[in-house]
Amino acid sequence: MSGSHNLLSVEGLQVAYGEAVAVRDLTLNVPQGAIVALVGTNGAGKTTTVQTIAGALRPKSGSVRFDGRNIGGLDCKLTVELGVTLVPEGRLVFPQMTVEENLRMGALNRRAAPNLVRNLERMYDLFPRLKERRLQLGGGMSGGEQQMLAIARGLMAEPRLLILDEPSLGLSPLLVVELFATIRRLNADGVTILLVEQNVRQTLQTAAFAHVIEKGHVALSGTGQELLDNPFVRKAFLGL
């Protein structure tokens, strides 16, 4: 990671729900062009962290810098305009809209709107099944297809940083393998990715760098391979 430009830098982040502190003194970096993962148990603060980065939650203190600009506390619409897109946990496709209508919803920001037609074709090249089903309602698709659609809708915004929150949740093992292949392909095409996942083995095999989140702060950091070899990670997350 040394020598890489940090596209995202989070320092001393604290986020609270009322009096309950969910994230405390959290610091992490995402180098441009990398896949960086956040792993941890349920309730560790991973989703709160990425929602704050994306502008869905306001930080109590600390800084969130994207390409050198402090975006902490900015509205979601503004962070999308700057190039930060969150694909939230649970897919959240628009069930009564067609696949193509869902994709068009992802391109509403001023930066992406002029390139809508080109990006639609790019999504259909990346995800041929979406092209086959472009007139089908989003709510009638399988879980794996909905996840493809959610990721493609996020990519329609032309993100410089794509945040994926639990993208493999509820998918079959075969679809999980396909999903991680897609993540690697997107990264090879130049998309910087911040990945939140409970599928720890595949995540650490995919990510260049990862952070273990515990009780709202970073407890452990390292390359994917270093964490795969770490005794604590092997015992706590891999059952070894």
N, C-alpha and C positions, 0 to 999 in steps of 0.2 A: 504494500500500500504506500510505501514511502515514495515521494516524488509525484504522486497523483494529486490532481486538483480536487479538493473536496467540493462536490456540487452541493451537498447538504452538510451543515454543521449544527449540531444541537449541543448546547452547553448549559449545565446547571438547571435543567428543566424541572419545574414543579407544576403539577396539575392537581386540582382538588375538585371534588364534588361536594359543595358546601364546606363542612368542616373535615370531611374525609379526604385525606391526601392519597391520591392514586399513583402518582409518579413523583419521585423526590430526587433532586440533584442528579438527573440523568444526563449523561454526556455520550455522544456518539457522532461518528462521521460516516458519510457515504461518498467515496471517491467517484468522480465522473467515470462512467463506462463500466462500473462494477455491479455485481450482485452482492448485496449485504443483507444478512438475515438477522431477525430477532426471534429468539426461541425462548420458551419458558412455559410454565404451567398456566392453566386457566386462572385468571385474576391477577396475573403477575404485573400487568400494566402495559402490555404490548399494544393492544388496540387503542387504549387511551393515548399512548405515545403517538401512533401514526395518525389518529384523528386530530391531534393537536398540530402536528406537522402540516396536515392538509387544510387546517383552518376550521374544522368542525367544532373544535373546543378551543377555549382561550387559556393560555398558560397563566398560572399565578405568578411565576417568576422564571427567570432564565431566558435564553435566546434561542431562536430557530432561524438560522441563516441559510438562504438558498442562493447559491452563486454570489455570495457576499452580501446579499440584502437581507435585513431582518424581516422575516415574514410572520413572526410570532404574533398571533392575535388578528391577522388579516382574515377577512371573510373568505369562505371557500371559493366563491366566484373569482376573487382576485388571485388566489393561489393557482387556480386552474389557468387563468390568463397568463401567469408567469411560467407555467410549465410543470406544475405539480398535480398529479392525478391519483386519487385513491380509488381502488376497486375494493369496496367494503366486504366484510364477511357476510355470507348469506346471499351473495349474488345480486339480489334486489333489482332484477330486470323488471321492466314494465309489462305486466302479464297480458294486458289488453292491447298492446301495440305489437305490430309485426316485428320480425327480426330487423328489417331495414329501418323501420321507424325508430326502434331502440338505438340503432347505430347512429342515425341522424341526430338523436338527442345528445350524443356524446360530442358533437361538433359545433355546439352553439357558441363557444367562445370566439372572440373576434380574430384570434390568431389562426384557428383551425377552420373557421367557416368558409373562407375562400377556396380551401383545398378539399371540400367535402366529397366531390365526385372521385377525385384521385384516391382519397383515403378509403372510400367505400370499396373501390376495386382492390386496394391493398389488403383490406380486411378479408375480402372474399378469396384472395390468393393465399393469405395466411391460414384461413379457416374455411376450406371448401364446403364443409357441411353447412355453414351459415349461408353460403350462396345458394345451396340446394333448398334451403328452408327460408329464404329471405321474405317470403310472403306469409309464413306461418306465425301465429301468435306466440309471443315469448313464453306465456304461461303454459303452453302445450308442449314445450320442449323437455327433454330429459335433463337431469341434474348436470351431467357433463356438458351438454349443449348450452345450457344456461350459463355455465361458468365460462365457456368459450365466448358467449355473447357479452357477458359482463366485462371480460378482459378486452375484447375487441371494441366495445363501446368506450372503455377508458382510453384505448389507443387512438380513437377518433379525435380526441382532444389534442393530439400531437404532444404528449408529455415529454419533458426532458427527464423527469423522475416519475417512474410508475411505482406506486405503492400497492402491493397485493396483500390483503389481509385474509389469511386462512383460505387460500384458493382451492386447496385439496379437500376441504371439509365435506364429508358425505359422498365422496367419489369412490368408485370401485378401484381396486389396485391397478387394473389395466389403464383406467383413465388417469390415475395419479401419475403413472409413468409417462403417459402422453402429455399431461400438463407440464411436468418438469422439463420435458423435451422442448415444449413450446417456450417456456421461460428462458431456457438456454438459447434458443433460436432468436428470440426477441433481443436478448442481451448481445448476441453476436451481431445483430443489425444495428447496435449502437444505443439501445435503450438502457439507461441506468435504472436499477431495480432495487427497491427496499422490500424485502419479503418477510412477512410474519407467518410462521408455520409451526404446527405441532408435529408434523411429520419430520422429526428431527434428523433421522439418518439421511433421507433424500435431500433435505435442505442443506445439511452441512457438506454433502457431496457435491452440491450445486453452487453454493455461495463461495465467493472468494474470501469473505470475512464475515464473522458472525459475533453477536452479542447475546449472552444469556441474561435475561431479565428476571430478577427476583424481587418481589415486594416493592416494585416501582423504581428500581434502580439497576444499573448494569453491574452484575456480580462477577462476570467473567467475559473476556473477549479474546479473540484469536482468529487465525485462519480457519476455514472449514475443517481442514485436516487436523489442525492442532486441537480443535474442540472434539473431533471424533476420537482422538487418541487420549483425551483428558479423562482421568479416572472418575471424577465427579459426574461429568456429562454421561459417560458410559453407564454408570450406575443409576443416575437419576432419570435419564431419558431413553436409554437404549436397553435397559434391563440386563446389563452385562456385568 
